[in-house]
């Protein structure tokens, strides 16, 4: 091997012509041509064509081999501009098979898509695919940029514990039984919220962590039970400090990973306006469809469907579909099904629907004016309770944009949702927190918190891009009396407050600075930068929709001896009634 170097397969270029090299990698392709065999040799950095004059007939795809030979320019006309090494090939002098391979369960090529279940079961093979390798490399670059950026701004990276205690949040905890404390459990952190606030009490002032977090919740394409976030907290800050820090970070990330300049500062939209105009708190601004409040147009309407909703305290919302007069009845029925699937009462439309005979001409004219509808446009209308109507119209807006190809691809439309509300209504109609119970309310709104809790604004903010929430944060309560009052408003008795949050409340009596922070989701950031809508594509070893690890077979049963040592008893699952 003297005199030979070991570059990467994907690093060879025309400037390497004549260079003697030793390469290691996997056989990605094989082509036999009259006594000469060509293989594409692949490693993490890419692939290069290798010419074999005396190839082993048993050489198969995915064999691990060592090749020694000389780099040569490809014959004129045989270059491959689709790959970075396409101007050169390596003429082999030696070939050694280091490891053989069974035929893989799916082709290890980007052009061939395999069933996701099979991909996850053989994830170690799936990660060989160039696209998946690029995703992990992208994730690595994102983490490096984050660390460089935070260090430049004098933040300290502090690791917080994974085994902690259970605390209330919007999702269920993953629990870990303690062997040394029988009958007691640790919880895996949903977020290191209290700990980073305690670090502010400790005088750290600027903390960050690329933190692993865990939530036992139902999965979606953009969620996983274990995920990674950039957790950060600052002392003596306001919203403007957080906005400037995060905008600078995102601008750096987009520039250094995909070469895109994004404009800062990001626009801001309060949450009430966001729901009114876009039907969601994470609007996609790459298309211009806006929802209108039609209450003004229908104040004196005799249309029963609208009159009953308005009299009951509900709202009527409308959306103009550009050129929508050409929509078929089948398309409209599908949108009605979408609305009902979201819990709405359905959809109506003008012109051409059943409303035409119930609305006065001036009402129709007002609807068109408020929605900005032209002669060729169709106005879709939802009447319901405010939040239900907004949700329905938000989903309809997204579907219309998708079907009519209104989304401007290649744009990055960031914005802040700020301010938000302190409280919201849960599925049972009870008062709960919108972000978390440590969020600082607007001081001027606290006098009416008892009478109108849902109107109390919060110093909270979400960063949104192209319809995805990339992170949320807030300024925190730092007055122990106010913190205790917020807990009580949420229905927590005093003894429970002291049990769960006594450490934080006590710490706040020892000189706590005003502080705030945010936690952008790294998985979602990489998902967007990588151009995929499936978060499993950017996590090395993800779970399925049912929280299963198909590769390792987790979760699984454990030996009875382990359960006995933990003093844990498994209760047999009851069979459903037939």
JOHU-V984832 format. One record per backbone hydrogen bond with DSSP energy under -1.0 kcal/mol. NH is the residue of the N-H (numbers start at 0). CO is the residue of the C=O. Records with the same first field share a line. If there is no record, write none. Layout:
NH->CO / CO
This chain:
3->0
10->7
15->12
16->13
17->70
18->15
20->68
21->4
22->66
24->64
25->41
26->62
27->39
30->37
32->35
35->32
36->51
37->30
38->49
39->28
40->47
41->25
42->45
45->42
47->40
49->38
50->89
51->36
58->55
61->26
62->59
63->98
64->24
65->95
66->22
67->93
68->20
69->90
70->18
71->88
73->86
77->74
79->85
82->79
85->82
87->84
88->71
89->48
90->69
91->50
92->67
93->67
95->65
97->63
98->63
108->106
118->114
119->115
120->116
121->117
122->119
124->121
125->121
126->122
127->124
128->125
132->128
133->129
134->130
135->131
136->132
137->133
138->134
139->135
140->136
141->137
142->138
143->139
144->140
145->141
146->142
147->143
148->144
149->145
150->146
151->147
153->150
154->149
155->205
157->207
163->186
175->185
177->183
183->180
185->175
186->163
187->173
192->190
195->191
196->192
197->193
198->194
199->195
200->196
201->197
202->199
203->198
205->203
206->232
207->155
208->230
210->208 / 228
212->226
213->188
214->224
215->171
216->214
222->219
226->212
228->210
229->519
230->208
231->517
232->206
233->515
234->204
235->513
241->237
242->238
243->239
244->240
245->241
246->242
247->243
248->244
249->245
250->246
251->247
252->248
253->249
254->250
255->251
256->252
257->253
259->253
268->415
270->418
273->269
274->270
275->271
276->272
277->273
278->274
290->276
291->317
293->315
297->293
300->297
306->302
307->303
309->305
310->306
311->307
312->309
313->308
314->383
316->381
317->291
318->379
320->377
323->320
324->375
325->322
326->323
331->327
332->328
333->329
334->330
335->331
336->332
337->333
338->334
339->335
340->336
341->337
342->339
343->338
347->380
349->378
355->352
357->354
358->354
363->359
364->360
365->361
366->362
367->363
368->364
369->365
370->366
371->367
372->367
376->373
377->320
378->349
379->318
380->347
381->316
383->314
388->384
389->385
390->386
391->387
392->388
393->389
394->390
395->391
396->392
397->393
398->394
399->395
400->396
401->397
402->398
403->399
405->400
407->285
408->406
410->407
414->463
415->266
416->461
417->268
419->457
421->455
423->431
425->429
428->425
431->423
433->421
438->435
439->474
441->456
444->441
447->444
448->445
451->447
454->451
455->452
457->419
458->439
459->457
460->472
461->416
462->470
463->414
464->467
465->412
466->282
467->464
469->462
470->462
472->460
473->516
474->458
475->514
476->437
482->478
483->479
484->480
485->481
486->482
487->483
488->484
489->485
490->487
491->486
496->492
497->493
498->494
499->495
500->496
501->497
504->500
505->501
506->502
507->503
508->505
509->506
515->233
516->473
517->231
518->471
520->469
521->227
522->227
524->520
525->521
526->522
527->523
528->524
529->525
530->527
531->526
534->220
536->533
537->534
543->547
546->543
548->553
552->548
553->548
562->558
563->559
564->560
565->561
567->562
